[in-house]
Amino acid sequence: MATATEYGGAASGTSWTNPTNVNADDAADAVYTIAAKNTTGNELTVSSFGFDASIPAGATINQVDLVVEHYVSTGSGIAHLEQAVRTGGTTGTFQTNSAEPTTATQTTYASIARPGGGSWTRDDLLDATFEVRIRARSGNNATSVDYKGDYARVVVTYTEAPVTTGPGADGCGVW
């Protein structure tokens, strides 16, 4: 088995400050502020992960993990940072972290289910198809909270397709 780890190459989100800051592990944050209770913020969309070049054609996808590093400005705001993957126009289940870390904290969401069901394929992970969605959500507290994200990266474990070189490559000697 092999592993491909990629950060997004593009990011956008309404009302997010510096959304492209989630494209690298560099302590530069994308920020979203919520000052009202029971509010879900706008989504930050991270895309262009580059799996087109890092996962060979014909590979079998064994596992997809999402790794994010985030924190909030205060632990008294009932703050939730949520993330989901999207492929082929279908968004999966949002994973919620309600721990309210006030220092940069990495969280791994292992074995993410393929949105829509079934097994992951290489085509699901290509730049034109695959995205990570991040959003902030406040609970029943009106304390203003800054939601900060340093990075979102995706780790894919895969098995390369068997290599064949032509007739008889399977050892049967038939041409």
ZIZI-V870642 format. One record per backbone hydrogen bond with DSSP energy under -0.5 kcal/mol. CO is the residue of the C=O (numbers start at 1). NH is the residue of the N-H. E is the energy in kcal/mol with one decimal. If there is no record, write none. Layout:
co-><CO CO>
nh-><NH NH>
e-><E E>
//
This chain:
co-><2 4 6 10 12 13 16 17 18 19 20 21 22 24 27 30 31 32 34 39 39 43 44 44 45 46 47 47 50 50 51 54 56 59 60 60 63 64 65 66 67 68 69 69 70 71 74 77 78 80 80 81 82 83 84 85 86 87 89 90 95 96 97 101 105 107 107 108 109 114 118 120 121 121 122 123 126 126 127 129 130 131 132 133 134 135 136 137 139 139 145 145 146 146 147 148 149 150 151 152 153 154 154 155 156 157 157 158 159 162 166 168 168>
nh-><158 156 154 47 45 16 19 31 21 22 23 24 152 26 29 149 17 147 145 41 138 45 46 134 12 132 9 10 53 54 55 56 59 61 62 159 157 112 155 109 153 107 150 151 105 148 77 139 139 82 137 97 135 95 133 92 131 90 91 87 83 98 81 72 70 68 109 110 66 117 114 61 124 125 125 126 129 130 48 88 48 86 46 84 44 82 41 80 38 141 34 147 73 148 32 71 30 24 69 8 67 6 156 65 4 62 63 2 60 164 169 171 173>
e-><-2.8 -3.0 -2.6 -2.6 -3.3 -1.6 -0.5 -2.0 -2.0 -1.5 -1.7 -0.7 -1.8 -1.5 -0.5 -2.5 -3.2 -3.7 -2.8 -0.5 -3.1 -0.6 -0.6 -2.5 -1.9 -2.5 -2.1 -1.9 -1.1 -1.2 -2.0 -0.5 -1.8 -0.5 -0.6 -2.7 -2.4 -3.1 -2.4 -3.5 -3.0 -3.1 -2.5 -1.0 -1.9 -2.9 -0.5 -0.7 -2.3 -0.5 -2.5 -2.2 -2.7 -3.7 -3.5 -3.1 -2.4 -1.9 -0.5 -2.1 -2.0 -0.6 -2.2 -3.1 -2.1 -2.5 -0.5 -0.8 -2.4 -2.5 -0.5 -0.5 -0.7 -0.6 -1.6 -0.9 -2.2 -2.5 -0.6 -0.7 -0.5 -2.7 -3.1 -2.4 -3.4 -3.1 -3.8 -2.6 -3.2 -1.9 -2.3 -0.6 -1.7 -0.5 -2.2 -2.2 -2.7 -0.7 -2.0 -0.9 -3.0 -2.4 -0.5 -2.8 -2.6 -2.7 -1.8 -3.2 -3.0 -0.5 -2.2 -1.9 -0.6>
//
